[in-house]
Amino acid sequence: MTELRAADLRFTPEEAGAFLNQMMNLNLSVENIAALESRTEGWIAGLQLAALSMQGREDIASFIQAFTGSHRFVLDYLVEEVLQRQSEHIRSFLLQTAILDRFCAPLCFAVTEREDGKEMLDVLERSNLFLIPLDDKRQWYRYHHLFAEVLQAHLMEAQPEQVSSLHQRASAWYEQNGYPSDAIRHALDAEDFERAAGLIELAWSAMELSYQSSTWLGWVKALPDVLIRARPVLSVGYAWALLDGGELEASEARLHDAERCLDMPKDKMFVVDKEQFRSLPASIATARAYRSLALGDIPGTIKYAQQGLELTPDDDQTRHNQATSLLGLAQYSSGDLEAAERSLADFHTNLRKTGDFLTLIGITFLLADIRVALGRLDEAESSYQQTLRFATGQGEPMPSERQTCIAASVSFTLNGVTWKPPRNTC
């Protein structure tokens, strides 16, 4: 027996183009065909419904961009031909899990509060009910995008009072199972802003170190402002994320918010991340050093970086590194090369433990550049060799013929500020 399933019946981009342009008499560009094939995921009926909807339209590109499961042809077809034909038991499961971008049986159990999540997923997959497996073990699934949008629209129409609770249950499950980003997104969708603020605060440190501050910034901007201002750790994280995005004035306002919080009575101030709270004065000072450096205020950078080092707890290596690196860069810019080398060498030693090789390459090169200026050419050569090894991933020095002039091309980003050594050294 030969079994044909949804993946076998899906149109390829070439087949979609032949169907839309030859069978449906549309004159679509390759880009529009690709967008529509991606939007419908090759579902033939979806392509046909889209083609019928485009008949007589002039702005085809705008229609394709807006083509979703809420379009009347798609909505009517999927509701009448698919959703209404299911039993109440299945239909209820579909609607309740429609809020999930991806799901597994335990998550479905948590959201629907039913114990038959695995059995339901097996039934949906056997029935070809627009269920798409996301792994070979058949543990994680998602719905076809258009089908999911139809389910979400139907859920909002039929059971709007359930939506917030469903998102809250999903958020709780994701938090308990180590998926903080999903937990935050569902808390925001549930408009459970108190819970979302706590999760966002806890997520800041890891996301800052992994260069995800723009994603984090999008989350915190979705929170009510009055809630942020009562949370000093969240306010400082907000300031750092704004600095990473170049919003220098806005960042200073958030630092002021954090300082005002510190003067509040304890019962008026909310802190979730106690570890970050310990380093808050140092973090505020270091953020101001970062802002000063971005504005070209070298004396201000040195002042706040030194203040940050004095305030940093002994066991907070992250804040120590930030303040040290900013101090070294400011000393370098002011021409105090001996002091800059000491600061950046300290930073370089600690940086090697973190595995952040992009920043390490830039700092190693900068140290080499400083050593050339100080006349310590053997040390400089060794640093250049080390830079090349870091950049190429090689454990041995490069042959001399491959050691080209790299000073003109090496630049690096440190704490959101891009630096390029001013001298050209070969």
C-alpha positions as a Markdown table, in Angstrom:
| # | Residue | x | y | z |
|---|---|---|---|---|
| 1 | Met | 0.0 | 0.0 | 0.0 |
| 2 | Thr | 1.3 | 3.5 | -0.8 |
| 3 | Glu | 0.5 | 6.2 | 1.6 |
| 4 | Leu | 0.3 | 9.9 | 0.5 |
| 5 | Arg | 0.3 | 12.5 | 3.2 |
| 6 | Ala | 0.3 | 16.3 | 3.3 |
| 7 | Ala | 4.1 | 16.6 | 2.6 |
| 8 | Asp | 3.7 | 14.5 | -0.5 |
| 9 | Leu | 0.8 | 16.6 | -1.8 |
| 10 | Arg | 2.5 | 20.0 | -1.2 |
| 11 | Phe | 3.2 | 22.0 | -4.3 |
| 12 | Thr | 6.8 | 23.0 | -4.9 |
| 13 | Pro | 7.5 | 26.6 | -5.9 |
| 14 | Glu | 7.8 | 25.5 | -9.6 |
| 15 | Glu | 4.5 | 23.6 | -9.4 |
| 16 | Ala | 2.8 | 26.5 | -7.6 |
| 17 | Gly | 4.0 | 28.8 | -10.4 |
| 18 | Ala | 2.6 | 26.5 | -13.1 |
| 19 | Phe | -0.7 | 26.3 | -11.3 |
| 20 | Leu | -1.1 | 30.0 | -10.7 |
| 21 | Asn | 0.1 | 31.3 | -14.0 |
| 22 | Gln | -1.0 | 28.6 | -16.4 |
| 23 | Met | -4.1 | 27.1 | -14.8 |
| 24 | Met | -5.5 | 30.2 | -13.0 |
| 25 | Asn | -4.3 | 32.6 | -15.7 |
| 26 | Leu | -2.5 | 34.9 | -13.4 |
| 27 | Asn | 0.7 | 36.7 | -14.4 |
| 28 | Leu | 2.6 | 36.6 | -11.2 |
| 29 | Ser | 6.3 | 37.3 | -10.7 |
| 30 | Val | 8.7 | 34.7 | -9.4 |
| 31 | Glu | 8.9 | 36.7 | -6.1 |
| 32 | Asn | 5.1 | 36.8 | -5.7 |
| 33 | Ile | 4.8 | 33.1 | -6.5 |
| 34 | Ala | 7.5 | 32.3 | -3.9 |
| 35 | Ala | 5.8 | 34.4 | -1.3 |
| 36 | Leu | 2.4 | 32.8 | -1.9 |
| 37 | Glu | 3.8 | 29.3 | -1.9 |
| 38 | Ser | 5.5 | 30.1 | 1.4 |
| 39 | Arg | 2.4 | 31.7 | 2.8 |
| 40 | Thr | 0.2 | 28.7 | 2.0 |
| 41 | Glu | 3.0 | 26.2 | 2.6 |
| 42 | Gly | 2.2 | 24.6 | -0.8 |
| 43 | Trp | -1.3 | 23.7 | 0.2 |
| 44 | Ile | -3.1 | 23.3 | -3.1 |
| 45 | Ala | -6.6 | 24.3 | -1.9 |
| 46 | Gly | -5.0 | 27.4 | -0.2 |
| 47 | Leu | -3.3 | 28.3 | -3.5 |
| 48 | Gln | -6.6 | 28.0 | -5.3 |
| 49 | Leu | -8.4 | 30.1 | -2.8 |
| 50 | Ala | -5.7 | 32.8 | -3.0 |
| 51 | Ala | -5.9 | 32.7 | -6.8 |
| 52 | Leu | -9.7 | 33.2 | -6.8 |
| 53 | Ser | -9.3 | 36.1 | -4.4 |
| 54 | Met | -6.7 | 37.7 | -6.7 |
| 55 | Gln | -9.0 | 37.7 | -9.8 |
| 56 | Gly | -9.4 | 41.3 | -11.0 |
| 57 | Arg | -7.1 | 42.8 | -8.4 |
| 58 | Glu | -4.4 | 45.4 | -9.4 |
| 59 | Asp | -2.2 | 45.4 | -6.3 |
| 60 | Ile | -1.3 | 41.7 | -6.3 |
| 61 | Ala | 1.8 | 42.2 | -4.1 |
| 62 | Ser | -0.1 | 43.9 | -1.3 |
| 63 | Phe | -2.8 | 41.2 | -1.4 |
| 64 | Ile | -0.2 | 38.4 | -1.1 |
| 65 | Gln | 1.4 | 40.3 | 1.8 |
| 66 | Ala | -1.9 | 40.5 | 3.6 |
| 67 | Phe | -3.2 | 37.0 | 2.7 |
| 68 | Thr | -4.0 | 35.3 | 6.0 |
| 69 | Gly | -6.3 | 32.8 | 7.5 |
| 70 | Ser | -8.7 | 35.6 | 8.2 |
| 71 | His | -9.3 | 36.1 | 4.5 |
| 72 | Arg | -13.0 | 35.3 | 3.9 |
| 73 | Phe | -12.4 | 32.5 | 1.3 |
| 74 | Val | -9.8 | 30.7 | 3.5 |
| 75 | Leu | -11.8 | 31.3 | 6.6 |
| 76 | Asp | -15.1 | 30.0 | 5.1 |
| 77 | Tyr | -13.4 | 26.9 | 3.6 |
| 78 | Leu | -11.5 | 25.9 | 6.7 |
| 79 | Val | -14.4 | 26.5 | 9.1 |
| 80 | Glu | -17.0 | 24.8 | 7.0 |
| 81 | Glu | -15.0 | 22.0 | 5.4 |
| 82 | Val | -12.6 | 21.2 | 8.2 |
| 83 | Leu | -13.4 | 22.7 | 11.6 |
| 84 | Gln | -17.2 | 22.1 | 11.7 |
| 85 | Arg | -16.8 | 18.5 | 10.6 |
| 86 | Gln | -14.9 | 17.6 | 13.7 |
| 87 | Ser | -16.4 | 16.3 | 16.9 |
| 88 | Glu | -16.8 | 18.8 | 19.8 |
| 89 | His | -14.0 | 17.0 | 21.6 |
| 90 | Ile | -11.5 | 17.6 | 18.8 |
| 91 | Arg | -12.8 | 21.1 | 17.9 |
| 92 | Ser | -12.3 | 22.2 | 21.5 |
| 93 | Phe | -8.7 | 20.8 | 21.5 |
| 94 | Leu | -7.9 | 22.6 | 18.2 |
| 95 | Leu | -9.2 | 26.0 | 19.4 |
| 96 | Gln | -7.4 | 25.8 | 22.8 |
| 97 | Thr | -4.0 | 24.9 | 21.3 |
| 98 | Ala | -4.3 | 27.4 | 18.5 |
| 99 | Ile | -2.5 | 30.0 | 20.7 |
| 100 | Leu | 0.7 | 27.9 | 20.5 |
| 101 | Asp | 3.3 | 28.4 | 17.8 |
| 102 | Arg | 4.6 | 24.9 | 18.6 |
| 103 | Phe | 3.4 | 22.3 | 21.0 |
| 104 | Cys | 4.1 | 18.9 | 22.5 |
| 105 | Ala | 1.8 | 16.6 | 24.5 |
| 106 | Pro | 2.8 | 17.9 | 28.0 |
| 107 | Leu | 2.3 | 21.5 | 26.9 |
| 108 | Cys | -1.1 | 20.6 | 25.4 |
| 109 | Phe | -2.0 | 18.9 | 28.7 |
| 110 | Ala | -1.1 | 22.1 | 30.6 |
| 111 | Val | -3.0 | 24.5 | 28.3 |
| 112 | Thr | -6.1 | 22.4 | 27.8 |
| 113 | Glu | -6.1 | 20.8 | 31.2 |
| 114 | Arg | -6.9 | 17.5 | 29.5 |
| 115 | Glu | -4.9 | 14.3 | 29.9 |
| 116 | Asp | -5.3 | 13.1 | 26.3 |
| 117 | Gly | -2.8 | 15.4 | 24.7 |
| 118 | Lys | -0.7 | 12.6 | 23.1 |
| 119 | Glu | -3.7 | 10.7 | 21.9 |
| 120 | Met | -5.2 | 13.9 | 20.4 |
| 121 | Leu | -2.0 | 14.7 | 18.5 |
| 122 | Asp | -1.9 | 11.2 | 17.1 |
| 123 | Val | -5.5 | 11.5 | 15.9 |
| 124 | Leu | -4.8 | 14.9 | 14.3 |
| 125 | Glu | -1.7 | 13.6 | 12.5 |
| 126 | Arg | -3.5 | 10.5 | 11.2 |
| 127 | Ser | -6.4 | 12.6 | 10.0 |
| 128 | Asn | -4.1 | 15.0 | 8.2 |
| 129 | Leu | -5.6 | 17.9 | 10.1 |
| 130 | Phe | -2.9 | 20.5 | 9.1 |
| 131 | Leu | -0.6 | 19.2 | 11.8 |
| 132 | Ile | 3.1 | 19.5 | 10.9 |
| 133 | Pro | 5.8 | 17.6 | 12.9 |
| 134 | Leu | 8.9 | 19.6 | 13.9 |
| 135 | Asp | 11.2 | 16.7 | 14.7 |
| 136 | Asp | 11.8 | 13.1 | 13.8 |
| 137 | Lys | 10.6 | 11.8 | 17.1 |
| 138 | Arg | 7.1 | 13.2 | 16.7 |
| 139 | Gln | 7.3 | 15.2 | 19.9 |
| 140 | Trp | 6.9 | 18.8 | 18.8 |
| 141 | Tyr | 4.3 | 19.9 | 16.3 |
| 142 | Arg | 2.8 | 23.1 | 14.8 |
| 143 | Tyr | -0.3 | 23.8 | 12.8 |
| 144 | His | -0.2 | 25.0 | 9.2 |
| 145 | His | 0.1 | 28.7 | 9.4 |
| 146 | Leu | -3.3 | 29.5 | 7.6 |
| 147 | Phe | -5.1 | 26.9 | 9.7 |
| 148 | Ala | -3.6 | 28.3 | 12.9 |
| 149 | Glu | -4.8 | 31.8 | 12.0 |
| 150 | Val | -8.3 | 30.4 | 11.3 |
| 151 | Leu | -8.4 | 28.7 | 14.6 |
| 152 | Gln | -7.2 | 31.8 | 16.4 |
| 153 | Ala | -9.9 | 33.9 | 14.7 |
| 154 | His | -12.5 | 31.4 | 15.6 |
| 155 | Leu | -11.3 | 31.2 | 19.2 |
| 156 | Met | -11.5 | 35.0 | 19.6 |
| 157 | Glu | -15.0 | 35.0 | 18.2 |
| 158 | Ala | -16.4 | 31.9 | 20.0 |
| 159 | Gln | -14.5 | 32.0 | 23.4 |
| 160 | Pro | -12.7 | 35.3 | 23.9 |
| 161 | Glu | -12.9 | 35.0 | 27.6 |
| 162 | Gln | -10.6 | 31.9 | 27.5 |
| 163 | Val | -7.8 | 33.5 | 25.6 |
| 164 | Ser | -6.0 | 35.1 | 28.5 |
| 165 | Ser | -6.2 | 32.0 | 30.7 |
| 166 | Leu | -4.8 | 29.8 | 27.9 |
| 167 | His | -1.8 | 32.1 | 27.5 |
| 168 | Gln | -1.2 | 32.2 | 31.2 |
| 169 | Arg | -1.1 | 28.4 | 31.4 |
| 170 | Ala | 1.3 | 28.2 | 28.4 |
| 171 | Ser | 3.5 | 30.8 | 30.0 |
| 172 | Ala | 3.6 | 28.9 | 33.3 |
| 173 | Trp | 4.5 | 25.6 | 31.5 |
| 174 | Tyr | 7.3 | 27.2 | 29.4 |
| 175 | Glu | 8.8 | 28.8 | 32.5 |
| 176 | Gln | 8.8 | 25.6 | 34.4 |
| 177 | Asn | 10.4 | 23.7 | 31.5 |
| 178 | Gly | 13.2 | 26.2 | 30.8 |
| 179 | Tyr | 11.8 | 28.2 | 27.8 |
| 180 | Pro | 12.0 | 31.8 | 29.1 |
| 181 | Ser | 11.4 | 33.5 | 25.8 |
| 182 | Asp | 8.2 | 31.6 | 25.2 |
| 183 | Ala | 7.1 | 32.2 | 28.8 |
| 184 | Ile | 7.6 | 35.9 | 28.4 |
| 185 | Arg | 5.7 | 36.1 | 25.0 |
| 186 | His | 2.7 | 34.2 | 26.4 |
| 187 | Ala | 2.6 | 36.4 | 29.5 |
| 188 | Leu | 2.6 | 39.5 | 27.3 |
| 189 | Asp | -0.1 | 38.0 | 25.1 |
| 190 | Ala | -2.2 | 37.3 | 28.3 |
| 191 | Glu | -1.6 | 40.9 | 29.3 |
| 192 | Asp | -0.3 | 39.5 | 32.6 |
| 193 | Phe | 2.2 | 42.4 | 32.9 |
| 194 | Glu | 3.3 | 41.8 | 36.5 |
| 195 | Arg | 4.3 | 38.2 | 35.6 |
| 196 | Ala | 5.9 | 39.3 | 32.3 |
| 197 | Ala | 7.9 | 42.0 | 34.1 |
| 198 | Gly | 9.4 | 39.5 | 36.5 |
| 199 | Leu | 10.3 | 37.1 | 33.7 |
| 200 | Ile | 11.8 | 39.9 | 31.6 |
| 201 | Glu | 13.9 | 41.1 | 34.5 |
| 202 | Leu | 15.3 | 37.6 | 35.1 |
| 203 | Ala | 16.1 | 37.1 | 31.4 |
| 204 | Trp | 18.1 | 40.3 | 31.0 |
| 205 | Ser | 21.6 | 39.1 | 32.2 |
| 206 | Ala | 21.8 | 36.1 | 29.9 |
| 207 | Met | 20.4 | 37.9 | 26.9 |
| 208 | Glu | 22.8 | 40.9 | 27.3 |
| 209 | Leu | 25.8 | 38.5 | 27.3 |
| 210 | Ser | 24.4 | 36.7 | 24.2 |
| 211 | Tyr | 23.8 | 39.9 | 22.2 |
| 212 | Gln | 20.0 | 39.6 | 22.3 |
| 213 | Ser | 19.3 | 43.0 | 23.8 |
| 214 | Ser | 17.1 | 44.1 | 20.8 |
| 215 | Thr | 14.8 | 41.2 | 21.4 |
| 216 | Trp | 14.7 | 42.0 | 25.2 |
| 217 | Leu | 14.1 | 45.6 | 24.4 |
| 218 | Gly | 11.0 | 44.8 | 22.4 |
| 219 | Trp | 9.6 | 42.9 | 25.4 |
| 220 | Val | 10.2 | 45.6 | 28.0 |
| 221 | Lys | 8.7 | 48.2 | 25.7 |
| 222 | Ala | 5.5 | 46.2 | 25.7 |
| 223 | Leu | 5.2 | 46.7 | 29.5 |
| 224 | Pro | 3.3 | 49.6 | 31.1 |
| 225 | Asp | 5.7 | 52.4 | 32.0 |
| 226 | Val | 4.5 | 52.8 | 35.5 |
| 227 | Leu | 5.3 | 49.1 | 36.2 |
| 228 | Ile | 8.9 | 49.5 | 34.9 |
| 229 | Arg | 9.6 | 52.6 | 37.1 |
| 230 | Ala | 9.0 | 50.7 | 40.3 |
| 231 | Arg | 11.6 | 48.0 | 39.3 |
| 232 | Pro | 15.2 | 49.3 | 39.6 |
| 233 | Val | 16.8 | 46.2 | 38.1 |
| 234 | Leu | 14.4 | 46.3 | 35.1 |
| 235 | Ser | 15.0 | 50.0 | 34.7 |
| 236 | Val | 18.8 | 49.5 | 34.5 |
| 237 | Gly | 18.4 | 46.6 | 32.1 |
| 238 | Tyr | 16.2 | 48.9 | 30.0 |
| 239 | Ala | 18.9 | 51.6 | 30.1 |
| 240 | Trp | 21.6 | 49.2 | 28.9 |
| 241 | Ala | 19.3 | 47.8 | 26.1 |
| 242 | Leu | 18.6 | 51.4 | 24.9 |
| 243 | Leu | 22.4 | 52.1 | 24.9 |
| 244 | Asp | 22.9 | 49.1 | 22.7 |
| 245 | Gly | 20.4 | 50.5 | 20.3 |
| 246 | Gly | 21.9 | 54.0 | 20.3 |
| 247 | Glu | 19.1 | 55.7 | 22.3 |
| 248 | Leu | 21.5 | 57.6 | 24.5 |
| 249 | Glu | 19.1 | 60.2 | 26.0 |
| 250 | Ala | 16.4 | 57.7 | 26.7 |
| 251 | Ser | 18.9 | 55.5 | 28.5 |
| 252 | Glu | 19.8 | 58.3 | 30.9 |
| 253 | Ala | 16.1 | 58.7 | 31.8 |
| 254 | Arg | 15.9 | 55.0 | 32.7 |
| 255 | Leu | 19.0 | 55.3 | 34.9 |
| 256 | His | 17.4 | 58.2 | 36.8 |
| 257 | Asp | 14.3 | 55.9 | 37.2 |
| 258 | Ala | 16.5 | 53.3 | 38.8 |
| 259 | Glu | 18.1 | 55.7 | 41.2 |
| 260 | Arg | 14.7 | 57.1 | 42.3 |
| 261 | Cys | 13.7 | 53.5 | 43.0 |
| 262 | Leu | 16.6 | 53.0 | 45.3 |
| 263 | Asp | 15.3 | 55.9 | 47.4 |
| 264 | Met | 11.9 | 54.4 | 47.7 |
| 265 | Pro | 10.6 | 52.5 | 50.8 |
| 266 | Lys | 11.3 | 48.8 | 50.5 |
| 267 | Asp | 7.6 | 47.9 | 50.2 |
| 268 | Lys | 7.2 | 50.2 | 47.1 |
| 269 | Met | 10.1 | 48.7 | 45.2 |
| 270 | Phe | 10.0 | 45.5 | 43.3 |
| 271 | Val | 13.0 | 43.3 | 42.8 |
| 272 | Val | 13.0 | 39.8 | 41.2 |
| 273 | Asp | 16.6 | 39.3 | 40.2 |
| 274 | Lys | 18.4 | 39.7 | 43.6 |
| 275 | Glu | 21.8 | 38.9 | 42.1 |
| 276 | Gln | 21.6 | 41.8 | 39.7 |
| 277 | Phe | 20.3 | 44.1 | 42.5 |
| 278 | Arg | 23.5 | 43.6 | 44.4 |
| 279 | Ser | 25.5 | 45.1 | 41.5 |
| 280 | Leu | 23.0 | 47.9 | 40.7 |
| 281 | Pro | 25.1 | 50.9 | 41.7 |
| 282 | Ala | 28.1 | 49.5 | 39.7 |
| 283 | Ser | 25.8 | 48.8 | 36.8 |
| 284 | Ile | 24.5 | 52.3 | 36.8 |
| 285 | Ala | 27.9 | 53.8 | 36.9 |
| 286 | Thr | 29.2 | 51.5 | 34.1 |
| 287 | Ala | 26.2 | 52.3 | 32.0 |
| 288 | Arg | 27.1 | 56.0 | 32.3 |
| 289 | Ala | 30.7 | 55.2 | 31.3 |
| 290 | Tyr | 29.3 | 53.4 | 28.2 |
| 291 | Arg | 27.1 | 56.4 | 27.4 |
| 292 | Ser | 30.0 | 58.9 | 27.9 |
| 293 | Leu | 32.2 | 56.8 | 25.6 |
| 294 | Ala | 29.5 | 56.8 | 22.9 |
| 295 | Leu | 29.2 | 60.6 | 23.2 |
| 296 | Gly | 33.0 | 61.0 | 22.9 |
| 297 | Asp | 33.3 | 62.3 | 26.5 |
| 298 | Ile | 36.6 | 60.6 | 27.5 |
| 299 | Pro | 37.0 | 62.2 | 30.9 |
| 300 | Gly | 33.4 | 61.2 | 31.8 |
| 301 | Thr | 34.1 | 57.7 | 30.6 |
| 302 | Ile | 37.2 | 57.4 | 32.8 |
| 303 | Lys | 35.3 | 58.9 | 35.8 |
| 304 | Tyr | 32.3 | 56.6 | 35.6 |
| 305 | Ala | 34.3 | 53.5 | 34.7 |
| 306 | Gln | 36.5 | 53.9 | 37.8 |
| 307 | Gln | 33.4 | 54.5 | 39.8 |
| 308 | Gly | 32.0 | 51.3 | 38.4 |
| 309 | Leu | 35.1 | 49.3 | 39.3 |
| 310 | Glu | 35.0 | 50.7 | 42.9 |
| 311 | Leu | 31.3 | 49.7 | 43.3 |
| 312 | Thr | 31.5 | 46.3 | 41.6 |
| 313 | Pro | 31.2 | 43.3 | 44.1 |
| 314 | Asp | 34.3 | 41.1 | 44.1 |
| 315 | Asp | 32.5 | 38.1 | 42.6 |
| 316 | Asp | 30.7 | 40.0 | 39.7 |
| 317 | Gln | 33.1 | 39.3 | 36.9 |
| 318 | Thr | 30.7 | 40.6 | 34.2 |
| 319 | Arg | 30.5 | 44.1 | 35.6 |
| 320 | His | 34.2 | 44.2 | 36.3 |
| 321 | Asn | 34.9 | 43.3 | 32.7 |
| 322 | Gln | 32.6 | 45.9 | 31.4 |
| 323 | Ala | 34.0 | 48.7 | 33.5 |
| 324 | Thr | 37.6 | 47.6 | 32.8 |
| 325 | Ser | 37.1 | 47.5 | 29.1 |
| 326 | Leu | 35.5 | 50.9 | 29.0 |
| 327 | Leu | 38.3 | 52.4 | 31.1 |
| 328 | Gly | 40.9 | 50.9 | 28.8 |
| 329 | Leu | 39.3 | 52.2 | 25.7 |
| 330 | Ala | 39.0 | 55.7 | 27.2 |
| 331 | Gln | 42.6 | 55.6 | 28.3 |
| 332 | Tyr | 43.6 | 54.5 | 24.8 |
| 333 | Ser | 41.6 | 57.4 | 23.2 |
| 334 | Ser | 43.2 | 59.9 | 25.6 |
| 335 | Gly | 46.7 | 58.7 | 24.7 |
| 336 | Asp | 47.6 | 57.2 | 28.0 |
| 337 | Leu | 48.9 | 54.0 | 26.4 |
| 338 | Glu | 50.6 | 52.5 | 29.5 |
| 339 | Ala | 47.4 | 52.7 | 31.5 |
| 340 | Ala | 45.3 | 51.5 | 28.6 |
| 341 | Glu | 47.5 | 48.4 | 28.2 |
| 342 | Arg | 47.2 | 47.5 | 31.8 |
| 343 | Ser | 43.4 | 47.8 | 31.7 |
| 344 | Leu | 42.9 | 46.0 | 28.4 |
| 345 | Ala | 45.4 | 43.2 | 29.4 |
| 346 | Asp | 43.3 | 42.6 | 32.5 |
| 347 | Phe | 40.1 | 42.6 | 30.3 |
| 348 | His | 41.9 | 40.3 | 27.8 |
| 349 | Thr | 42.8 | 37.7 | 30.5 |
| 350 | Asn | 39.2 | 37.6 | 31.7 |
| 351 | Leu | 37.7 | 37.6 | 28.3 |
| 352 | Arg | 39.5 | 34.4 | 27.3 |
| 353 | Lys | 37.5 | 32.6 | 29.9 |
| 354 | Thr | 34.2 | 33.6 | 28.3 |
| 355 | Gly | 34.6 | 32.3 | 24.8 |
| 356 | Asp | 33.6 | 35.6 | 23.2 |
| 357 | Phe | 36.2 | 35.4 | 20.4 |
| 358 | Leu | 34.8 | 38.3 | 18.3 |
| 359 | Thr | 35.6 | 40.8 | 21.1 |
| 360 | Leu | 38.8 | 38.9 | 22.0 |
| 361 | Ile | 40.1 | 39.3 | 18.4 |
| 362 | Gly | 39.6 | 43.1 | 18.5 |
| 363 | Ile | 41.1 | 43.5 | 22.0 |
| 364 | Thr | 44.1 | 41.4 | 21.1 |
| 365 | Phe | 44.7 | 43.5 | 18.0 |
| 366 | Leu | 44.3 | 46.7 | 20.0 |
| 367 | Leu | 46.9 | 45.5 | 22.5 |
| 368 | Ala | 49.3 | 44.8 | 19.7 |
| 369 | Asp | 48.7 | 48.3 | 18.3 |
| 370 | Ile | 49.4 | 49.8 | 21.7 |
| 371 | Arg | 52.6 | 47.7 | 22.0 |
| 372 | Val | 53.8 | 48.9 | 18.6 |
| 373 | Ala | 53.3 | 52.5 | 19.7 |
| 374 | Leu | 55.2 | 51.8 | 23.0 |
| 375 | Gly | 58.2 | 50.3 | 21.0 |
| 376 | Arg | 57.7 | 46.8 | 22.3 |
| 377 | Leu | 57.8 | 45.2 | 18.9 |
| 378 | Asp | 58.4 | 41.5 | 19.9 |
| 379 | Glu | 55.3 | 41.6 | 22.2 |
| 380 | Ala | 53.3 | 43.3 | 19.4 |
| 381 | Glu | 54.3 | 40.7 | 16.9 |
| 382 | Ser | 53.2 | 38.0 | 19.3 |
| 383 | Ser | 49.9 | 39.7 | 19.8 |
| 384 | Tyr | 49.4 | 40.0 | 16.0 |
| 385 | Gln | 50.1 | 36.3 | 15.6 |
| 386 | Gln | 47.6 | 35.6 | 18.4 |
| 387 | Thr | 45.0 | 37.8 | 16.6 |
| 388 | Leu | 45.4 | 35.8 | 13.4 |
| 389 | Arg | 45.1 | 32.5 | 15.2 |
| 390 | Phe | 41.9 | 33.6 | 16.9 |
| 391 | Ala | 40.5 | 34.9 | 13.6 |
| 392 | Thr | 41.3 | 31.7 | 11.6 |
| 393 | Gly | 40.8 | 29.2 | 14.4 |
| 394 | Gln | 44.3 | 27.8 | 13.8 |
| 395 | Gly | 46.4 | 26.5 | 16.7 |
| 396 | Glu | 49.7 | 27.3 | 15.0 |
| 397 | Pro | 51.1 | 30.7 | 13.8 |
| 398 | Met | 50.4 | 31.6 | 10.2 |
| 399 | Pro | 53.2 | 31.5 | 7.6 |
| 400 | Ser | 54.8 | 34.9 | 7.3 |
| 401 | Glu | 53.6 | 35.2 | 3.6 |
| 402 | Arg | 50.0 | 35.1 | 4.8 |
| 403 | Gln | 50.5 | 37.8 | 7.5 |
| 404 | Thr | 49.0 | 40.6 | 5.5 |
| 405 | Cys | 48.3 | 44.1 | 6.8 |
| 406 | Ile | 45.3 | 43.6 | 9.1 |
| 407 | Ala | 45.2 | 46.9 | 10.9 |
| 408 | Ala | 43.2 | 48.6 | 8.2 |
| 409 | Ser | 40.5 | 46.0 | 8.3 |
| 410 | Val | 40.2 | 44.9 | 12.0 |
| 411 | Ser | 37.4 | 46.5 | 13.9 |
| 412 | Phe | 35.3 | 45.2 | 16.8 |
| 413 | Thr | 32.2 | 46.0 | 18.8 |
| 414 | Leu | 32.4 | 46.3 | 22.5 |
| 415 | Asn | 29.3 | 47.0 | 24.6 |
| 416 | Gly | 27.6 | 48.3 | 21.4 |
| 417 | Val | 30.4 | 50.7 | 20.5 |
| 418 | Thr | 32.3 | 49.9 | 17.3 |
| 419 | Trp | 36.0 | 50.7 | 17.5 |
| 420 | Lys | 38.7 | 50.7 | 14.9 |
| 421 | Pro | 42.4 | 51.4 | 15.8 |
| 422 | Pro | 43.5 | 54.7 | 14.2 |
| 423 | Arg | 46.9 | 53.6 | 13.1 |
| 424 | Asn | 47.7 | 51.4 | 10.1 |
| 425 | Thr | 50.3 | 48.8 | 11.1 |
| 426 | Cys | 51.6 | 46.2 | 8.8 |
